[in-house]
Amino acid sequence: MALRPDEFYDHALAATDEERRLPLARMTGWDISPFESDGLRVSPLRPPVLPEPPRHGEDPSNCDACRDRGEGIWFNDKWRLTRIAGVGVPLVLMLHPIEHYDMADLPDELAAELGVLSTHIVRHVQGLPHISRAHVYRIGDGGAHLHIWFFARPEGQSQLYGSWLPVWDDLLPEYPADVAEADAALVADALVASAGGRRSAAGAPPRD
Ligand SMILES: [Zn+2]
């Protein structure tokens, strides 16, 4: 059984200094870290917050992903794909179920489709010229409606390898939107060809 919140905090606190700061270690020492350890320090460790605050959209009647179910670059009857604007990497896409499910609640039929669609999206993103890898993330701490992230890593920019990529994305200047939009269209067209669906929301369930 996992440590209780107070046990976990005490466990972590035991490794901190007098200001409750953990030492710099591991990822900040990696060659691909976006930060030099010189002058960098860790935020003081805060005690657990219980109960945790609700995530966005815990109540489906107040969920942006449900409200925006007509928005996207690709749709089928159960899923839609959107492009996230204003990012630093070449392309960030997000896959959402049309209906309000979190990952642990997905019916098996949708879970199986998620596996197939994720695989196809990765294949098509990695098929874009000058993209080496599609990273796939599900975090789920911010929004209750399942959303899977696909981050395209630009070819050859070797500091952007690995789990620092979302931080580098935040540091980089905004990627040219017209290029990202054209690449997103290539991915969406390829997804229609390989997995069916359509480029517009027509035929999707009506908005609530
Ligand atoms: Zn929702």
Residues whose N, C-alpha, C, O or C-beta is under 5 A from the ligand:
A	BS01	ZN	G57 P60 C63 A65 C66 H100 H145
